[in-house]
Amino acid sequence: MGRPGLIGMAARTAVVAGTATAVSGRVQHRQQEKYYEQSQQEAYQAAQQQAAMDQAAAQAVANAQAAQAPAAPAPATGDDMMAKLGQLAQLHAQGILSDEEFSAAKAKLLS
């Protein structure tokens, strides 16, 4: 039993290279799984934050509307009505009022 021959060394080299390739592939696969899980978690957290911001914005709009709504609406004069329509348009342009809210407030004011 001396030193291995050329074929034995080639076989041993092939086994070592195959093992290294398999280990490397498994490590790469695991890293991809970790990245995917992390990106899914970040997407979920971003969705939660967006939902919280949307809810806060809706609450702010409701509070702004409640603060601007008069207790007993008096019949509006022409100049007063134009001022209120302008104010509604400004709130709509700023994004505080949605299209539906703007339309409802305008219809209420004009009725």
N, C-alpha and C positions, 0 to 999 in steps of 0.2 A: 504494500500500500504506500505508494509514493505520492508525489504531487499529482493533482488531477490533470487529466489530459485536456486538450483543446475543447472537446465537446462538453466535458464536465464543467469547464469554466464558462462556456457559452450558456449552458443550462442554468448555472448558478446566477450569472449576470441577468438572464431573462427573468428568473424568479424575483430577484431583488428589484429589477426595474418594474415588473408587474405589480409587486407589492407597493412600491412607492407611488405608482400611478393610482392604484386603488385607494390608498390612504389620502392622497392629494385630492382625488375626486370627492371622497366622502367629506373632507374638511370644507371644500368649496361648496358642496351641497348644503351642509349645515349652516355656513355663513349666509347663503342665500335665504334659507328658511328664517334665520334670525332677522335679516333685513326685511323680509316680507312681513313678519309678525310685528316688527317695530313700525313699519309704515302703516299697517292696519290700525295699530293702537293710536298713532298720531292722527290718522284720519278720523277715528272715532272721537278723540278729544277735540279736534277742530270742529266736528259736527256738534258736539255738546256745547262748545263755546259759542258757536253761531246761533244755536237755539236759545241760549241764555241771552245773547245780545238782542235777538229778535223779540223775545219776551219783554226785555227791558225797554226796547224802543216802543213796543205796543203800549206798555204801561205809561211811558212818557207822553205818548200821543193822547191817551185817554185822560191823563192828568191835565194836559194842555187844553184839551177840549172842555173839560169840566171847569177849568179856571176861566175860560173865555165865554162860556155859555151864561147868558144873563138869567137871573132868577125868574123874572117875569118879562118876557119879551114885549116891548112896546112897539106899536106900529112905527116902522122906520120911515124917515123922510127920505127924499131923493138923494141928498148929499150923504146922509148917514148910511143909506143902503149901499151907495157906491163905495164908501170907505170900507164897509164890512166886506163887500165883494172883493175889493182890492186886498184886504187883509187875508181873506180865504185863499185868494190866488197866490199870495206870497207864501203862505204856509204850504200850499200844494207844490209850488216851485221849489221850496227848500226840502221837500220830501217828508215833511212832518205829517201831511195828510195824504192818504192814498187817493186814487181816482174815485173809488166808491165813496169814501168819506167826504171828499170835496163835493161830489155831485149831491150827496144827501144834505150837506150843510147849505149848499147853494139853493137847493129846492126848498128847504125850510125857510131860508131867508127871503126868498122871492114869494112864498105863499102868504 
